[in-house]
Amino acid sequence: MILGYLLSRRGEVVSFDELIANVWDEEQTPTYATIRIYIKNLLKILEHEMIENVKGEWYLIDTVERV
């Protein structure tokens, strides 16, 4: 779910609050630590360059397609 949302916002900075509002329903709101764990697991699976931490903001999917 997180990956799908990040891909739909490719090239844009996505905050934790935005992820919470658009990926989870109100009854299952995760903590910031939970989201960090999900992102960390995605980084293990994907190329590290695809998701980055933007200081003061949060994560974005790289817009450059890799060959």
N, C-alpha and C positions, 0 to 999 in steps of 0.2 A: 504494500500500500504506500509506504513512504517513497520507494523508488518510482512508482508510477506517478505520484504527485510531483516529485522533483523533475522527472522527465517532462511532465506537462508544463513545467515552468522553466524549462531549459534556458540557461544563460541569465537567470534572474536570481537574486538573493532571496532565500526563503527563511523566515524566522521560525523559531520554535513555536511561537504563538500561532503563526499561520499554519504550520503543520498540524498542530493540535486542533485548530478550528476546521480544517479541511480533510483530515485523515481519520480522526476518531470522533465517535459520537460523544455527547455530553456525559453519558453514564460511565464511559470507560476512559476518562481523561488521564493520560500518562503523566509522569513527572518528567522534568527536563533530563534527569539522569537516565530514565528509560529511553528517551529519544536518542540520547548520546550513545547508548549501548546499541540501538538499532543502526545508527549511522556507522559506528565502529565495525559492526558485523558486515554492513554493506561495503565498507572500505576493504575488508579482508577478501571479499568476493570480486569486487570491481577493481579496475585500475585506480590507484590512489589519486591520480590526477583528475578523475571525473567528479569527485566531490571534494570541496574545500571549505575550510572554515574561514570566514571573512571576519576580521577583527571587529567586534562590536555588533556584528550581525550573525548570520549562521551559515547555512550551507547552500551551495549551488552546484548544478551539474555543468560540466565543461561543455562549451558549444562546439569545440573542435572535434570533428570525427576522426578517429584513429584508423590507420590503414594496417 
